[in-house]
Amino acid sequence: MNKTLVFGIILIILVAVIGVALSPAAENQQKKETITLVNDAAQQIQLKGEAAFPEFYNTPWYYGDKYVFVWRIDGVRVVYPPDPRGIGKNQSNPKDSTGKPIGMLFIQTAINGGGWIEYLWPKPGTNTPTTKITYIKEAKYNNQTYLIGSGYYTN
């Protein structure tokens, strides 16, 4: 067998093994960044209430396909940077492409202390569902409870 071919095969295998080994580390980093983003947004809401909302349409809160979204706990969307036309709409009923009731899961997760939800959702600007993992928590300001979330696409 040609030495160059053998070297090429070994290199491809090595790159694949390193990619698999680094994948969990990369996902852990994404999770840490997402939690930090949501916690920081929740803190801003707890300090400023609705006055914090305009900030969430700018960096560092919104860049690429990473963004913070905010709903009232009744499901009404109040911040959604990828498409502000949806502000004021009730989001408690949406389901992903498999029928998973993500709107209700977001609300229940926030009420129960926060956590992660995995579902299929199109990346902004596309129609193809992709696996998305979203971190949700609640924040309160005066007598209003909000659901804050952010997520990342796994592909």
C-alpha positions, 0 to 999 in steps of 0.5 A: 500500500502507498505510504501517502495513502496510509498516512492519509487514512491515519490522518482522517481517522485521527481527525475523526477521533479528535472531533468525537473527543472534543464534541462533548467539551464543545457542547459543555461550553455551549451549555455554560455560555447559554446558562450565563446568557439566560442568567444575565438576562434574568438579572437585567429583567429583575433589575429593570423590568421591561426597560431591559427588553430593548437591550436584548436586540443587540450584542451580546444578547443577539448575534448570529443564531444565538439570542435571548427570548422573553415571554410573560409566564402566560405565554405571550412573547415580549422579546424575540430578536429574530422576528419582532413581528411576533411580539404580543402573540401567545406562544403557549401552543406551538409544537415542534415538527414531532408534535412536542408541545414546546410552548407548554414545556417552556412555561412548565420548565420555568415555573418548576425552577428552570432547565433544558428542553430539546426539540426540533426547530428551524434555524432563523431564516430556514424552514428545516427543523434542526435539533435545538437545546434551550435553557429556560428560567423565570425572572420576576419584576414587580408583579410580573413573571417572565420566562427567559430562554436561549438555546443552540442548534446541535448541527 
